[in-house]
Each structure stands twice: as C-alpha cells, then as structure tokens.
C-alpha cells in the first residue's frame, strides 16, 4: 500500500512543470507581454497610494508642468492635476472595462457557439445567421450608435463593448464544437442518457477551452482599444472620471504646447494592447500540442 502511494505521489506534477507552461515560457514575446501587463497592473493598483497627489487635486500654479518636474513624474495637465495620478486611476478604469467586457463577451459567445455547434441543423443555422447579422455591422459604428443613446458609465461602456465583441468567439466555439460532437466520448455520453446541457458544457466545452482562452485574451486588448476610441470621441467614460481614452481627448488641443499629455496615455494604451496580443500569441502556441514537433 505504501509503495503504491509513493509511486502515485511521484507521478504528480505541478502546473509549472507541464508541457503547456514550458511551451509558453519558450515564447519570449509572450513572457515579455506577461511581465509588462503585470507591471502595468501593479502600477495602476499601487501607484496612486505612492503619490503625494490624487487624480482630482488641482494646482493652477503648476499648470502644464513638464515631466520630472518636482513630484510630477509625468507632468501636469491644463488644470495642474498630476498626470501620473490620473494615468494610474485611468488605468484601473480601462483595464477593468477591458477585463469585464472580455468576460461578458466570452460568456455570450461561448453559449451561442456551443448551442449552434452541438445542435446544428436549423437551430445552428439560425444562431449563426444571428451572428452574421451582428458581424454585418461595423463594430465601431454599432458601438458608437449604442453609446450615443445610453448614458455613459464604466458599467454601460463595458456592456456595450461586450455586446459588440462576442461574435468572433461564437464562431470559434461553434467550429470547435461542430468538429467534436461526433467523437466517441460524445456518442458514449449520449448512450449513457446524459442531458444535452451536460454534454455541451461538461463534455464538449472543456475540450474546446484552448481556443476560447486565446480568443478571450485577444478580446481584452480589443476592448481596451474600443474603450479608448469611444472615450476619445466623447461617448465613453466622462470626466472628471479618468480613462486613457478621455485623457487623449483632453490632450488633443495641447499637442504643440504639452505633447506629454497625449504621449503618456498613448504609451500606456500601446503597452497594454501589445502585451495582451503577445500573451494571446504565446497561449495559442502553448495550447497547440503540435508546437512540440517544431
């Protein structure tokens, strides 16, 4: 008995010893992206507590202070507000909008994609035509149209972005489930009398989780860009609540006088979006077992 326990214990492996993790760490850009997004997130969470000013503190005597002026490491805006404090608080809003928009859009797309792929036939065709109908509208115009008629807030912007971003995930999931639904394990589950919902969400969905994770990671980057876009146009997060998008909106008229007002949030958006794209690329390679053959 003790020998059996010892042998089974020796077969256990930690997650950092898995092939998936090793494949991910071999992707240098993915590791770089993970480091950058971790550092950016920590800066947005901890940064405001380390600064002597909050994002709403106004000092008219320090208007348009350039970066590295006294305590203003990123300079100040036209009202003398500390740009670093506003950048970190804006990062909280933008990253949270991106993350929760990803969760909601992934949930919607996964449910529709699983149902369409599993049932097929008329039900699957109807659901996919519904997806195609949403895809026929340019996402940006659909997003702006919804934002123009709904009172903007972080919650509503998150919902609007999710409503306009779930279609690609639905198509990915539908294709994966359609390729899996005739496998032996699904046929065995049907013979055992398991319900359709059990087969869809307990048998098929776990086997399609890899592409969903990759698509969800890339959706975060897209959601951050969309939030910045609508906020830049004045339909998103409204001042005095900062976001990276409305910081760019307020900076456009001062580009010649205070270019750092646009450069600082622009760099933050670029780093966040690029990092999530790198992580998505790394996850795609890590979750593809064929990459071991290369």
C-alpha positions in Angstrom: 0.0 0.0 0.0 2.8 2.4 0.9 4.6 1.7 -2.3 1.5 2.4 -4.3 1.0 5.8 -2.5 4.6 6.7 -3.0 4.5 5.8 -6.7 1.3 7.8 -7.3 2.7 10.7 -5.4 5.8 10.7 -7.5 3.7 10.9 -10.7 2.1 14.1 -9.6 3.4 17.2 -11.3 3.0 20.9 -10.7 1.5 23.2 -13.2 4.8 24.9 -13.8 6.2 21.5 -14.9 3.6 21.0 -17.5 4.3 21.0 -21.2 1.9 23.8 -21.8 3.8 26.1 -19.3 7.1 25.1 -20.9 5.8 25.9 -24.4 4.5 29.3 -23.1 7.8 30.2 -21.5 9.7 29.4 -24.7 7.7 32.2 -26.4 9.8 35.2 -25.4 7.4 37.9 -26.5 4.6 36.2 -24.5 6.7 36.2 -21.4 7.6 39.9 -22.1 3.9 40.7 -22.5 3.1 39.0 -19.2 5.8 40.9 -17.4 4.6 44.2 -19.0 1.0 43.7 -18.2 1.8 42.6 -14.6 3.9 45.7 -14.1 1.3 48.0 -15.6 -1.5 46.4 -13.5 0.6 46.7 -10.3 1.4 50.4 -11.1 -2.3 51.1 -11.6 -3.3 49.3 -8.3 -0.5 50.5 -6.1 0.7 53.7 -7.9 -2.0 56.1 -6.6 -1.1 55.3 -3.0 2.6 56.2 -3.6 1.9 59.6 -5.0 1.5 62.8 -3.0 -1.4 64.0 -5.1 -4.7 62.3 -6.1 -6.2 62.4 -9.6 -8.6 65.3 -8.7 -6.2 67.6 -6.9 -5.9 70.9 -8.8 -2.9 73.2 -8.5 -3.3 76.1 -11.0 0.2 77.3 -10.3 1.6 74.0 -11.7 -0.3 74.0 -15.0 1.5 72.3 -17.9 4.4 71.3 -15.8 6.6 69.0 -18.0 7.6 65.5 -16.9 10.1 65.1 -14.0 9.1 68.5 -12.5 9.3 68.1 -8.7 6.9 65.4 -7.6 5.1 65.4 -11.0 7.0 62.5 -12.7 4.8 62.6 -15.8 4.0 66.3 -15.6 0.6 68.0 -15.1 -2.4 68.8 -17.2 -4.1 72.2 -18.0 -5.7 72.3 -14.6 -2.5 71.4 -12.8 -3.6 67.9 -11.9 -0.8 65.3 -11.6 -0.7 63.3 -14.8 0.8 60.2 -13.1 -2.1 60.0 -10.6 -4.6 60.4 -13.4 -2.8 57.8 -15.6 -2.9 55.2 -12.8 -6.5 55.8 -11.9 -7.4 55.8 -15.6 -5.6 52.5 -16.0 -7.8 51.0 -13.3 -10.9 52.0 -15.3 -9.6 51.0 -18.7 -8.2 47.6 -17.6 -11.3 46.8 -15.6 -13.5 47.7 -18.6 -11.3 45.5 -20.8 -11.3 42.6 -18.4 -15.1 42.5 -17.6 -16.0 43.2 -21.2 -13.9 40.1 -22.1 -15.7 38.0 -19.5 -19.2 39.1 -20.7 -18.5 38.8 -24.4 -16.8 35.4 -23.9 -19.8 34.2 -21.9 -22.3 35.3 -24.6 -20.2 34.0 -27.5 -19.5 30.7 -25.8 -23.1 29.9 -25.0 -24.3 30.7 -28.5 -21.3 28.9 -30.2 -21.8 25.8 -28.1 -25.5 25.6 -28.8 -25.0 26.3 -32.5 -22.2 23.7 -32.9 -23.9 21.0 -30.9 -27.4 21.1 -32.3 -26.5 22.0 -35.9 -29.3 21.9 -38.4 -31.9 24.6 -38.3 -31.1 25.7 -34.8 -27.4 26.0 -35.6 -28.1 27.8 -38.9 -30.4 30.3 -37.2 -27.9 31.0 -34.5 -25.1 31.5 -36.9 -27.2 33.7 -39.1 -27.8 35.8 -36.0 -24.1 36.0 -35.5 -23.6 37.0 -39.2 -26.2 39.7 -38.8 -24.2 41.3 -36.0 -21.0 40.9 -37.9 -22.5 42.7 -40.9 -22.5 45.9 -38.9 -19.1 47.5 -38.4 -18.3 47.1 -34.7 -17.1 50.7 -34.3 -20.3 52.2 -35.7 -22.5 49.9 -33.7 -20.6 50.7 -30.6 -20.9 54.5 -31.2 -24.6 54.2 -32.0 -25.3 52.4 -28.7 -23.1 54.7 -26.7 -24.8 57.8 -28.2 -28.2 56.6 -26.8 -27.1 55.3 -23.4 -25.9 57.3 -20.5 -22.1 56.6 -20.4 -20.7 55.0 -17.3 -18.0 52.3 -16.8 -20.7 49.7 -16.4 -22.6 50.6 -19.5 -19.5 51.0 -21.6 -18.4 47.5 -20.5 -21.8 46.1 -21.5 -21.8 47.9 -24.9 -18.3 46.7 -25.7 -19.2 43.2 -24.8 -22.4 43.3 -26.9 -20.3 44.3 -29.9 -17.4 41.9 -29.4 -18.9 38.4 -28.8 -19.4 37.3 -32.4 -15.8 36.2 -33.2 -15.8 34.0 -30.1 -19.1 32.4 -31.1 -17.8 31.5 -34.5 -14.6 30.0 -33.0 -16.6 27.9 -30.4 -19.1 26.8 -33.0 -16.4 25.4 -35.3 -14.7 23.6 -32.4 -17.8 22.1 -31.0 -19.0 21.0 -34.5 -15.7 19.2 -35.0 -16.0 17.4 -31.6 -19.7 16.5 -31.5 -19.3 13.2 -33.4 -16.3 12.0 -31.3 -16.6 8.7 -29.4 -16.8 10.4 -26.0 -19.8 12.4 -27.1 -21.5 9.3 -28.5 -20.8 7.4 -25.3 -22.3 10.3 -23.2 -25.5 10.1 -25.4 -25.7 6.3 -24.9 -25.5 6.8 -21.1 -28.5 9.1 -21.4 -26.8 12.3 -20.3 -28.7 15.5 -21.0 -27.8 17.8 -23.8 -26.7 20.6 -21.4 -24.4 18.2 -19.6 -22.8 17.0 -22.9 -22.4 20.6 -24.2 -21.0 22.2 -21.1 -19.3 19.3 -19.3 -18.0 17.2 -22.1 -17.6 19.4 -25.2 -16.8 22.8 -23.7 -13.7 21.6 -21.7 -12.3 20.2 -24.9 -12.7 23.5 -26.7 -11.3 25.6 -23.9 -7.9 26.3 -25.6 -9.2 28.4 -28.5 -11.6 30.2 -26.1 -8.7 31.2 -23.8 -6.7 32.6 -26.7 -9.7 34.5 -28.1 -10.6 35.9 -24.7 -7.0 37.2 -24.2 -7.1 39.0 -27.5 -10.6 40.3 -26.7 -9.2 42.2 -23.7 -6.8 44.1 -26.0 -9.6 44.9 -28.3 -11.9 46.0 -25.5 -9.2 48.4 -24.2 -8.8 49.9 -27.7 -12.6 50.2 -28.1 -13.0 52.0 -24.7 -10.2 54.4 -25.6 -11.8 55.0 -29.0 -15.3 55.9 -27.8 -13.9 57.9 -24.8 -11.6 59.8 -27.2 -14.7 60.7 -29.3 -16.5 61.8 -26.1 -19.1 59.0 -26.0 -17.3 56.9 -23.4 -16.1 57.5 -19.8 -16.9 61.1 -18.9 -14.6 63.5 -16.9 -13.7 64.0 -14.1 -13.5 60.2 -14.0 -10.3 59.5 -16.0 -9.7 56.8 -18.6 -6.9 56.5 -21.1 -9.3 57.4 -23.9 -10.6 60.6 -22.4 -7.1 61.7 -21.4 -6.2 61.6 -25.1 -9.4 63.6 -25.8 -8.4 66.3 -23.4 -4.8 66.4 -24.8 -5.5 66.9 -28.5 -5.8 70.7 -28.3 -2.4 71.0 -26.5 -0.3 68.8 -28.7 2.0 71.6 -29.7 2.3 73.1 -26.1 2.2 70.0 -23.9 2.8 66.8 -26.0 3.3 64.7 -22.9 -0.5 64.9 -22.3 -1.0 62.6 -25.3 2.3 60.7 -25.2 1.8 59.3 -21.7 -1.7 57.7 -22.0 -0.8 56.8 -25.6 2.2 54.7 -24.4 0.0 53.1 -21.7 -2.6 52.0 -24.2 0.1 50.7 -26.6 1.8 48.7 -23.8 -1.5 47.2 -22.6 -2.8 46.2 -26.0 0.6 44.9 -27.2 1.1 42.9 -24.1 -2.2 41.2 -24.3 -1.6 40.4 -28.0 1.8 38.9 -27.2 0.2 36.8 -24.4 -2.5 35.6 -26.8 0.1 34.6 -29.3 2.0 32.7 -26.6 -1.1 30.9 -25.4 -2.0 29.9 -28.9 1.4 28.2 -29.3 1.3 26.8 -25.7 -2.1 25.2 -26.1 -1.2 23.7 -29.5 0.5 20.3 -28.8 1.8 20.3 -32.4 4.3 23.0 -31.4 6.3 20.3 -29.7 7.1 18.9 -33.1 8.7 22.1 -34.3 
